[in-house]
Amino acid sequence: MRRNVRVGWRWLAAGAALAAPPAAAAATVPSGHGGWRWSNPTPTGESLRSVTFRGPTGFAVGVDGTVIRTDDGGVTWRGLAPGTAGELTSVAPAGPKGFVAASRCGAFASADGSRVTGRVVFPGASACGTPVRDAAFTDAAHGELLGDRGAVVRTEDAGATFARRASLPGSPAAGGGAAPAALVRAPDGALLGLVGGDIVRSTDGARSWALVARAGAPLTDVAFGSPTQAYAVGSGQLLASADAGATWSVLPASGALGGARAIACADARTCLVSFSASPRVARTADGGASVADAVPTGGVVSDVAFASPTRAVAVGPDGMVATSDDAGATWTGRRGGGGVALTGIAVARGAVVAYGPNGAVMRSVDGGGTWSAVWAPTTADIVGAAFPRPALGYAADANGGVFVTVNGGASWRRVPGGIGSEVAGLTASSSGTAFVWSDSAMRRAPRGGRFVRVPLPYTRARVRSVQVSGGRVFLATSGRVWTSDAGGRRWRRMPLPSGASGVRGLSCPARPVCWLVTGARGVYVTRNGGAAWTPVTAAVGRPHDGSLVAGVTAQSARVAVVSTTSGRVRTTRDAGRTFVPQRVSPAELVALAAAPRHVVALDARGFVFATTRAGHAGRPTRLVLRAPSRANAAGRVVLRGVIRPAREALVEISAGNGMTYITATDSRGRFARRVRVSATTTFVAQWEGDGYQDGAATRVVTVRAAR
């Protein structure tokens, strides 16, 4: 829930600002867990939990550390680096330009609204401190934090020091059992707290509290419509105050608000109420005497706020944003992901192409920063697309149609000689030659010309993937890899690693260099066209969530990204000596593609993510793992390590025997783990990072069994 105490009379100047022309296309939104950025042509695909406004400038926050900002009342948005991978549950203004967002791992403050300038940790026993329920700040350095058990603390130096204040009466911190819900600063400076069904008020900076109202059910939010007019809402509850929260009365509309979660007010009489897990928004224009429902078209609404007396913005799951220009009476909205469930991605000469159902083709020439829709002339699903040159592009649909554009997607024509109705994919070389294939056939077309047959390496070959790199064509079947220097007219079988079973992924960024994924976990790299393969499986490690290695994409012989059957990847920038774990999406990744300057990923929801630094972000981190070369006589060994800069963190230790250990560091960054070794075993330590510090990984350590 957002805390919006911007009273109506302060919004009068905002209307002119909202009439200004829309800003440029929104920038990509950084995730809170590394250098991956949300890259779809909508603000974000992450679920938004809370939104707040000061005039036309607003902030919305949500899961995975998502923070987005708008300066035009919600027309366009851009992302801010949040510095956390956790869920941000509420956001409120802090000073004339800043904001403060609450999470279970502290509050995150911004002094100027352009970036998170610091984390304020509520004092507690863990590295995160006490989970923060809400925050009431006057600027990025001064304010109160409400803990999840009802304790209240005050900081005047952005969290460097704290002063304990009186806990909310009736909360667990005060010896009661009621759950605290909100802490709000009124326009006159008084603090209002919600705990269970009670409203408490403090006029001395939370040193003492007075009970001012008691409702019949738990209350969840408070909003001001003027300097004196306030409303409080809960499930089946609507209360009003005409004296800045000193006294309260129950309103007639209470019975129509079952499941109410949050409230925002445009003025003293007009307010909007959102509900838990519901697309419903209730509106009152008569001070709570009655309510009428309005349903934003974007789906479930998590929170709503006003940018002016008439402009309202609602947010929700999967990046849903809806807007209203009549104070919530009617809405226009969009679902996260741009309304298109994308199914594939490709990169050629730096141009990123994403495609999906009903002829959807979207193109980006800046690594996913901005997108243009260049729909193919078909209603069938697109199964492959590529733009090998700025003006030249191809798209293939599931019905066997192949289309070409020579003007960047402004118009398309059908290419004759396609493969029929079983098209599985399409790719293109840098020279402009397109290759289209099914599981048992392949065609090529030079620079938009007619497709001609490409003979397969052997009669029963079943094509899994085709890629073109450095003038060479690579064709992968279920258990073999073939290469051709002649556009597919002649094939040579590439030697694979000894004992490798099944080809799950192949990426060849340069002529002699290929990265290979085989079986459930095998990862290899060759620098001589397959004459010799180096196994790097041990360095990749074993994800603690049990996911398997699914694929690989590479930028060079040194830089590669390995995907798993979850939303996580492992990246190397040192030719496979170390792999750093990174979280990209809460959903499984279904595709990866790389260019020399960026990598893009597609998840199972159809959302696109991109990175220009192989997923790295934040201050550099060093991780060290040490172990004796041999286990003791009892078959045990102690693994010791340290993380620098020192911090409390959870380090993942992967063993070659299939075990994974999660180990906590102490305040000095040190960790130790005693394990049993019955045979020669490899170990590697990895840390995912937290948004402030980059992730890190160690080289492989080998321990032999006792003699």
C-alpha positions in Angstrom: 0.0 0.0 0.0 1.2 3.5 -0.7 0.9 6.3 1.7 -0.6 9.4 -0.1 -1.1 12.4 2.2 -1.0 14.9 -0.7 -4.0 16.9 0.1 -6.3 18.1 -2.7 -5.4 21.9 -2.5 -1.7 21.1 -3.1 -2.5 19.4 -6.4 -4.0 22.4 -8.2 -0.8 23.1 -10.1 -0.4 19.6 -11.3 -3.1 19.7 -14.0 -1.0 21.8 -16.4 1.9 19.4 -16.0 -0.2 16.5 -16.9 -1.2 18.2 -20.1 2.4 18.3 -21.4 3.4 16.0 -24.3 4.3 12.4 -23.3 8.0 11.7 -22.6 10.2 9.5 -24.7 9.8 5.8 -24.6 10.4 4.3 -21.2 13.8 3.0 -20.2 14.3 -0.6 -19.2 13.7 -1.4 -15.6 16.5 -2.9 -13.6 15.8 -5.9 -11.4 16.9 -5.8 -7.7 19.0 -8.9 -8.0 21.7 -8.0 -10.5 22.4 -6.5 -13.9 19.4 -7.9 -15.7 16.7 -5.4 -16.8 13.1 -5.9 -17.6 13.0 -5.3 -21.4 9.4 -5.6 -22.6 7.8 -2.6 -24.2 5.8 -1.9 -21.0 7.1 -0.5 -17.7 7.7 -3.8 -16.0 6.5 -7.4 -15.9 7.1 -7.7 -12.2 4.1 -7.5 -10.0 3.6 -4.0 -8.6 2.4 -3.7 -4.9 2.2 0.0 -4.2 2.1 3.4 -5.9 2.4 7.0 -4.8 2.4 10.4 -6.4 3.5 14.0 -5.8 1.8 15.8 -8.6 2.6 14.2 -11.9 5.7 12.5 -10.5 5.0 9.0 -9.1 6.8 5.9 -8.0 5.6 2.3 -8.0 7.3 -0.6 -6.3 6.9 -4.4 -6.2 8.4 -7.8 -6.2 12.1 -8.5 -6.9 13.0 -5.0 -5.9 11.1 -3.3 -8.8 11.0 0.5 -8.6 9.6 2.5 -11.6 9.1 6.3 -11.9 6.8 8.4 -14.0 6.9 12.2 -14.5 3.8 12.5 -16.6 1.1 11.0 -14.4 1.6 7.4 -15.5 1.8 7.8 -19.2 5.5 6.7 -19.4 7.7 5.1 -16.9 11.4 4.4 -16.3 13.2 2.1 -14.0 15.4 2.9 -11.0 18.0 0.6 -9.5 16.5 -0.4 -6.2 19.4 -2.1 -4.4 17.4 -5.1 -3.2 16.2 -8.4 -4.6 13.3 -8.6 -2.0 9.7 -7.5 -2.4 9.0 -3.8 -1.8 5.6 -3.7 -0.1 4.8 0.0 0.2 6.1 3.3 -1.0 5.5 6.9 0.2 6.9 10.4 -0.5 9.9 11.5 1.4 10.6 15.2 1.1 9.9 17.3 -2.0 11.5 14.9 -4.5 12.3 11.6 -2.7 10.5 8.5 -1.6 10.9 5.7 0.9 9.9 2.1 0.2 9.4 -0.6 2.9 10.4 -4.3 2.7 11.1 -7.3 4.9 14.8 -6.3 4.7 14.7 -2.6 5.7 13.5 0.5 4.1 15.0 1.9 0.9 15.2 5.7 0.6 15.8 8.1 -2.2 16.7 11.8 -1.6 16.0 13.0 -5.2 13.8 10.3 -6.7 16.4 9.3 -9.3 18.1 6.5 -7.4 18.0 4.7 -4.1 20.6 6.4 -2.0 20.6 4.1 1.0 19.0 1.3 3.0 17.6 2.0 6.4 17.8 -1.2 8.5 15.4 -1.5 11.4 17.6 -2.8 14.3 17.2 -6.5 14.8 18.9 -9.8 15.2 19.4 -10.8 11.6 21.4 -9.2 8.7 18.2 -7.7 7.5 17.1 -6.4 10.9 13.4 -6.4 11.8 11.0 -6.6 8.8 9.6 -3.1 8.1 5.8 -2.9 7.9 5.7 0.8 7.0 7.7 4.0 7.0 6.7 7.7 7.6 9.6 9.9 6.5 9.7 13.7 6.0 12.8 13.3 3.8 15.3 10.5 3.0 17.1 11.0 6.3 14.4 11.8 8.8 11.4 9.6 9.8 9.9 6.7 11.7 9.9 3.0 10.8 7.2 0.6 11.9 8.3 -3.0 12.5 6.2 -6.0 11.7 5.5 -6.6 15.4 4.5 -3.0 16.1 7.8 -1.5 17.4 8.5 2.1 16.2 12.0 3.7 15.9 13.1 7.2 14.8 16.1 8.0 12.7 17.5 11.5 11.8 20.5 10.4 9.9 19.2 7.9 7.3 19.5 4.9 9.7 23.0 5.5 11.0 21.5 5.8 14.5 18.0 5.1 15.9 15.9 6.3 18.8 13.3 3.9 20.2 9.8 5.2 20.4 6.6 3.8 22.0 5.3 0.7 20.2 1.8 0.8 18.8 -0.6 -0.1 21.6 -2.1 -3.6 21.3 0.6 -4.8 19.0 2.9 -7.8 19.9 5.8 -5.4 20.6 3.5 -3.8 23.3 2.4 -7.1 24.7 -0.8 -7.4 22.7 -1.8 -9.7 19.8 -3.1 -7.2 17.1 -1.2 -7.0 13.8 0.2 -3.6 12.9 -0.8 -2.4 9.4 0.2 1.2 8.8 2.1 4.3 10.0 1.1 7.6 8.4 2.2 11.2 9.0 -0.7 13.6 8.8 -0.4 17.0 7.1 -0.2 18.6 10.6 2.8 16.4 11.6 0.9 14.0 13.8 1.4 10.3 13.4 -1.4 7.8 12.9 -1.0 4.1 13.4 -3.3 1.2 12.5 -3.1 -1.8 14.7 -5.9 -4.4 14.4 -9.1 -2.5 14.3 -7.7 0.4 16.3 -6.5 3.9 15.1 -3.9 5.4 17.4 -2.5 8.9 17.2 0.7 10.6 18.4 1.4 14.3 18.6 4.8 14.0 20.2 6.8 12.1 17.6 5.6 8.6 18.7 6.8 9.0 22.3 3.2 8.3 23.3 0.0 7.1 21.7 -3.7 7.8 22.2 -6.5 5.5 21.0 -8.8 7.6 18.8 -11.0 5.0 17.1 -12.0 1.4 17.3 -13.5 -0.4 14.3 -15.2 -3.7 14.1 -12.6 -5.3 11.9 -8.9 -4.9 11.1 -8.0 -1.6 9.3 -5.4 -1.5 6.6 -4.9 2.0 5.2 -5.3 5.7 5.8 -5.5 8.6 3.3 -6.0 12.4 3.5 -8.1 14.3 1.0 -7.4 17.7 2.6 -5.3 19.0 5.5 -8.1 17.9 7.9 -10.2 15.3 6.1 -9.0 11.7 6.4 -10.3 8.3 5.7 -9.4 4.9 7.0 -10.3 1.6 5.4 -10.4 -2.1 6.2 -12.4 -5.2 5.3 -16.0 -4.0 5.5 -14.9 -0.8 7.2 -14.8 2.9 6.2 -14.1 5.6 8.8 -13.8 9.4 8.4 -12.2 12.2 10.3 -12.8 15.9 9.8 -10.1 17.0 12.3 -6.9 15.5 10.9 -7.4 12.2 12.7 -8.2 13.3 16.2 -11.7 11.8 16.1 -13.4 9.3 13.7 -16.9 8.1 12.7 -18.1 5.1 10.7 -19.5 5.8 7.3 -22.6 4.3 5.6 -20.5 2.8 2.7 -18.6 0.4 5.1 -20.8 -2.6 4.3 -19.9 -2.4 0.6 -16.2 -2.7 1.1 -15.5 -6.3 2.1 -11.9 -7.2 1.4 -10.8 -3.5 1.1 -7.1 -3.1 1.2 -6.0 0.5 0.3 -7.5 3.9 -0.2 -6.5 7.1 -2.0 -8.3 10.5 -2.1 -8.4 13.2 -4.7 -10.1 15.7 -2.4 -12.2 15.8 0.8 -15.1 13.9 -0.8 -13.7 11.8 -3.7 -11.7 8.6 -2.8 -10.9 5.3 -4.5 -10.6 1.9 -2.6 -8.7 -1.1 -3.9 -9.2 -4.7 -2.7 -7.2 -7.8 -2.0 -6.7 -10.0 -5.1 -9.5 -8.3 -7.0 -9.9 -6.2 -10.2 -12.4 -4.1 -8.3 -12.0 -0.4 -7.5 -14.7 1.2 -5.4 -15.3 5.0 -5.8 -17.0 7.4 -3.5 -17.8 11.0 -4.6 -19.9 12.0 -1.6 -17.5 11.5 1.3 -18.3 7.9 1.9 -22.1 8.0 2.0 -22.2 5.7 -1.0 -19.8 3.8 -3.3 -19.9 2.7 -7.0 -17.6 0.1 -8.6 -15.3 0.8 -11.5 -13.1 -2.0 -13.0 -9.8 -1.0 -14.6 -9.3 -3.0 -17.8 -5.8 -4.2 -16.9 -6.7 -6.9 -14.3 -6.2 -7.3 -10.6 -5.5 -4.0 -8.8 -3.0 -4.0 -5.9 -3.0 -0.2 -5.2 -4.3 3.1 -6.5 -3.2 6.7 -6.2 -4.0 10.2 -7.5 -1.6 12.3 -9.6 -4.1 15.2 -9.7 -7.7 15.8 -8.7 -8.8 13.9 -11.8 -5.8 11.7 -12.8 -5.7 8.3 -11.0 -3.3 5.4 -11.5 -3.8 1.8 -10.5 -1.1 -0.9 -10.5 -1.2 -4.7 -10.1 0.3 -8.1 -11.0 2.6 -8.6 -14.0 3.3 -4.9 -14.3 -0.3 -3.9 -14.8 -0.9 -0.2 -15.0 -4.3 1.5 -15.5 -5.1 5.2 -15.7 -8.2 7.3 -15.2 -8.8 11.0 -16.2 -12.1 11.3 -14.4 -11.1 10.6 -10.8 -11.7 6.8 -11.2 -15.1 6.8 -12.8 -13.7 5.1 -16.0 -10.4 3.5 -16.7 -8.0 2.6 -19.5 -5.4 0.0 -18.8 -2.8 -2.4 -20.1 -1.6 -5.7 -18.9 2.0 -6.4 -18.2 4.0 -7.7 -21.1 2.4 -5.4 -23.6 -0.6 -7.7 -23.9 1.5 -10.2 -26.1 2.7 -13.5 -24.6 6.0 -13.6 -26.5 7.4 -17.1 -27.3 10.8 -16.5 -28.8 13.8 -14.2 -29.1 16.7 -13.8 -31.4 19.7 -11.6 -31.9 21.5 -10.7 -35.1 24.0 -7.9 -35.6 22.9 -6.3 -32.3 19.2 -6.2 -33.2 17.0 -8.0 -30.8 13.8 -9.6 -32.1 11.0 -11.0 -30.0 8.0 -12.8 -31.5 4.8 -14.5 -30.5 1.2 -15.2 -31.4 -0.9 -13.7 -34.2 2.0 -12.4 -36.3 3.6 -10.5 -33.4 7.2 -9.3 -34.2 8.9 -6.7 -32.0 12.3 -5.3 -32.7 14.9 -3.4 -30.6 18.1 -1.9 -31.9 19.4 -0.7 -28.5 19.6 -4.0 -26.7 16.0 -4.0 -25.5 15.9 -0.4 -24.3 13.1 0.6 -26.6 10.9 -1.5 -29.0 9.0 -1.1 -32.2 6.2 -3.4 -33.3 6.7 -4.6 -36.9 3.9 -7.2 -37.1 4.1 -9.8 -39.9 1.1 -10.1 -42.3 -0.3 -13.3 -40.7 -2.6 -14.3 -37.9 -0.6 -17.5 -37.2 2.0 -17.8 -34.4 5.5 -16.6 -35.4 8.0 -19.4 -34.7 11.2 -17.6 -35.8 12.3 -14.2 -36.8 15.6 -12.4 -37.4 16.9 -9.0 -38.6 20.4 -9.6 -40.0 20.6 -6.0 -41.3 18.8 -2.8 -40.2 16.3 -2.9 -43.1 16.3 -6.7 -43.9 14.2 -9.0 -41.7 12.6 -12.4 -41.8 9.7 -14.0 -40.0 8.3 -17.6 -40.2 4.9 -18.6 -39.0 3.5 -22.0 -37.7 1.6 -22.5 -41.0 4.7 -22.6 -43.1 4.6 -19.0 -44.3 7.9 -17.1 -44.5 8.0 -13.4 -44.9 10.7 -10.8 -45.7 10.9 -7.1 -45.2 13.5 -4.8 -46.8 12.3 -1.6 -45.1 12.7 -2.4 -41.4 9.2 -4.0 -41.0 7.2 -1.2 -42.6 5.9 -3.7 -45.1 6.4 -7.5 -45.7 6.1 -9.9 -48.6 5.8 -13.7 -48.6 8.9 -15.6 -49.7 8.3 -18.5 -52.2 9.7 -22.0 -51.8 9.1 -22.3 -48.0 9.3 -25.5 -46.0 5.6 -26.3 -45.7 3.4 -26.4 -42.6 5.9 -27.9 -40.1 8.3 -24.9 -39.6 10.2 -25.2 -36.3 12.5 -22.2 -36.6 14.3 -19.5 -38.6 17.7 -17.8 -38.4 19.8 -15.6 -40.6 23.5 -15.0 -41.3 25.1 -11.6 -41.2 25.2 -11.6 -45.0 21.4 -11.7 -45.1 20.9 -15.4 -46.0 17.9 -16.9 -44.2 17.7 -20.5 -43.0 14.3 -22.1 -42.1 13.9 -25.7 -40.9 11.5 -28.3 -39.6 12.6 -31.4 -37.7 13.3 -33.2 -41.0 14.0 -30.6 -43.6 15.9 -27.3 -44.2 15.8 -24.5 -46.7 17.9 -21.3 -47.3 17.2 -18.1 -49.1 19.9 -15.5 -50.0 18.9 -11.9 -49.2 15.2 -12.2 -49.5 15.3 -14.5 -52.6 13.5 -17.8 -53.2 14.1 -20.6 -50.7 16.0 -23.7 -52.0 16.5 -27.1 -50.4 19.5 -27.7 -48.1 20.5 -31.4 -47.9 20.7 -32.7 -44.3 23.9 -34.5 -43.1 22.2 -37.9 -43.1 18.8 -39.4 -44.0 17.3 -39.8 -40.5 18.6 -36.5 -39.1 16.1 -34.7 -36.8 17.0 -31.0 -36.6 16.8 -29.5 -33.1 18.4 -26.1 -33.8 20.3 -24.2 -36.4 22.6 -21.2 -35.9 25.0 -19.2 -38.1 28.2 -17.6 -36.8 31.3 -16.4 -38.5 30.1 -17.6 -41.9 29.6 -21.2 -40.6 26.3 -23.0 -40.2 25.9 -25.2 -37.0 23.1 -27.8 -37.1 22.3 -29.7 -33.9 20.4 -32.9 -33.7 19.5 -34.8 -30.5 23.0 -36.3 -30.2 25.2 -34.7 -32.8 26.5 -31.4 -34.1 27.3 -30.7 -37.7 29.0 -27.7 -39.3 29.1 -26.3 -42.8 31.3 -23.7 -44.5 29.3 -23.9 -47.7 25.8 -22.7 -46.6 24.7 -26.2 -45.8 25.7 -27.8 -49.1 28.4 -29.9 -47.4 28.5 -31.0 -43.7 31.2 -32.1 -41.3 30.5 -33.8 -38.0 31.9 -31.9 -35.0 33.5 -34.2 -32.4 31.7 -34.0 -29.1 33.1 -34.6 -25.6 33.7 -38.2 -24.7 30.7 -39.7 -22.9 28.4 -36.7 -23.7 24.8 -37.8 -24.1 22.3 -35.6 -25.8 22.7 -32.1 -27.0 20.6 -29.7 -24.9 22.2 -26.4 -25.9 24.9 -25.1 -28.3 26.3 -21.6 -28.8 29.2 -20.8 -31.1 30.0 -17.0 -30.8 33.2 -17.2 -33.0 34.5 -19.6 -35.6 36.6 -22.0 -33.5 34.7 -21.4 -30.2 31.6 -23.3 -29.1 29.9 -23.8 -25.7 27.9 -27.0 -25.3 25.3 -28.3 -22.8 24.7 -32.1 -22.7 22.6 -34.4 -20.6 21.2 -33.0 -17.4 24.2 -30.9 -16.2 27.2 -31.3 -18.6 28.7 -28.0 -19.7 31.8 -27.8 -22.0 33.7 -25.3 -24.1 36.0 -25.8 -27.1 38.4 -23.3 -28.6 39.4 -25.4 -31.6 36.2 -26.4 -33.3 35.6 -29.5 -31.2 39.0 -31.1 -31.5 39.2 -30.8 -27.7 36.6 -29.9 -25.1 37.2 -28.5 -21.6 34.6 -29.6 -19.0 33.3 -26.7 -16.8 30.4 -28.5 -15.2 32.0 -28.4 -11.7 32.5 -24.7 -11.9 28.8 -24.2 -12.9 27.7 -25.8 -9.6 24.4 -27.3 -8.7 21.6 -24.9 -8.0 20.1 -25.3 -4.5 16.6 -25.4 -5.9 17.3 -28.6 -7.7 17.0 -27.1 -11.2 18.9 -28.6 -14.1 21.1 -26.9 -16.7 18.9 -26.1 -19.7 20.9 -24.2 -22.3 23.7 -21.8 -23.0 24.4 -18.7 -25.0 27.9 -17.1 -25.4 29.3 -13.7 -26.3 32.9 -14.9 -26.7 35.3 -17.6 -25.6 35.4 -15.9 -22.1 31.8 -14.8 -21.6 28.9 -17.2 -21.5 25.5 -17.5 -19.8 24.2 -20.9 -18.7 20.4 -21.2 -18.1 18.7 -23.6 -15.7 15.2 -24.9 -15.5 14.3 -22.1 -13.1 14.5 -18.3 -13.5 18.2 -18.3 -12.7 21.4 -18.3 -14.8 25.1 -18.8 -14.1 27.5 -16.5 -16.0 31.2 -16.7 -16.6 33.5 -13.9 -17.7 36.7 -15.9 -17.3 36.3 -18.7 -19.8 34.5 -21.0 -17.4 36.8 -20.9 -14.4 34.1 -19.4 -12.3 30.3 -19.1 -12.7 28.3 -16.5 -10.8 24.6 -17.3 -10.0 22.1 -14.6 -11.0 18.3 -14.4 -10.7 16.7 -13.1 -13.8 13.0 -13.9 -13.4 10.6 -15.7 -10.9 9.5 -17.9 -13.9 11.5 -20.5 -15.8 13.7 -19.1 -18.7 12.8 -20.7 -22.0 15.2 -18.9 -24.3 18.6 -17.1 -24.3 20.3 -15.2 -27.1 23.6 -13.2 -27.1 25.3 -10.5 -29.1 28.8 -9.0 -28.5 27.3 -6.2 -26.4 24.3 -7.7 -24.7 22.4 -10.9 -23.7 18.6 -11.3 -23.7 16.4 -13.9 -22.0 12.8 -14.9 -22.4 10.8 -16.4 -19.5 7.8 -18.8 -19.5 5.4 -15.9 -19.0 6.6 -14.3 -22.3 8.6 -11.6 -20.7 12.0 -10.4 -22.0 15.0 -9.4 -19.9 18.3 -8.0 -21.1 21.8 -7.2 -19.8 24.8 -5.4 -21.1 27.2 -6.6 -18.4 26.6 -10.3 -18.5 24.2 -9.8 -15.6 26.7 -8.2 -13.2 25.9 -5.1 -11.2 26.9 -3.5 -7.9 30.1 -3.2 -6.1 32.7 -6.0 -6.9 32.7 -8.9 -4.5 35.4 -11.4 -3.8 34.6 -14.9 -2.6 37.3 -17.4 -1.4 36.9 -21.1 -0.6 39.7 -23.1 1.0 39.9 -26.8 1.9 42.6 -29.4 2.7 43.6 -31.5 -0.3 42.5 -34.7 1.5 39.8 -35.6 4.0 40.8 -36.8 7.5 40.8 -40.4 8.6 37.1 -40.2 9.4 36.3 -39.0 5.9 35.5 -35.5 7.0 36.8 -32.1 5.8 36.1 -28.5 6.8 35.4 -26.1 4.0 36.3 -22.5 5.0 35.8 -19.3 3.2 35.3 -15.6 3.3 33.4 -12.9 1.4 34.8 -9.4 0.8 33.6 -6.8 1.5 32.5 -8.5 4.7 28.8 -9.0 5.1 26.3 -11.5 6.4 25.1 -13.6 3.5 24.0 -17.0 2.5 26.7 -18.8 0.4 25.9 -21.8 -1.7 28.5 -24.6 -1.8 28.0 -27.1 -4.6 29.7 -30.5 -4.4 30.5 -32.7 -7.3 28.8 -35.6 -5.7 25.4 -33.9 -6.1 25.1 -32.2 -2.7 24.4 -28.5 -2.2 25.0 -26.7 1.1 23.6 -23.3 2.1 26.0 -21.7 4.6 25.7 -18.4 6.5 28.6 -16.0 6.9 29.2 -14.2 10.1 29.5 -10.4 10.5 33.1 -10.6 9.3 32.1 -12.4 6.2 33.6 -15.8 7.2 31.9 -19.2 6.8 32.8 -22.8 7.5 31.1 -26.1 6.6 32.0 -29.6 7.7 31.2 -32.3 5.1 31.9 -35.9 4.5 34.0 -37.1 1.6 34.1 -40.7 0.5 35.7 -40.2 -2.9 37.5 -37.4 -4.8 35.0 -34.5 -4.8 35.0 -31.0 -6.2 33.5 -28.0 -4.4 32.7 -24.5 -5.5 31.2 -21.6 -3.5 28.8 -19.1 -5.1 26.8 -16.1 -3.9 24.0 -14.4 -5.9 24.6 -10.8 -4.8 22.0 -8.5 -3.4 21.7 -5.5 -5.7 24.3 -3.5 -3.7 27.2 -6.0 -4.1 27.7 -8.0 -7.2 27.5 -11.8 -7.0 30.7 -13.8 -6.8 32.0 -17.4 -7.2 35.2 -19.3 -6.4 37.2 -21.6 -8.6 36.8 -25.3 -8.2 38.5 -26.9 -5.1 39.2 -30.6 -5.2 39.3 -32.8 -2.1 40.5 -36.4 -2.2 39.2 -39.2 0.1 41.2 -40.3 3.1 44.0 -42.8 2.4 
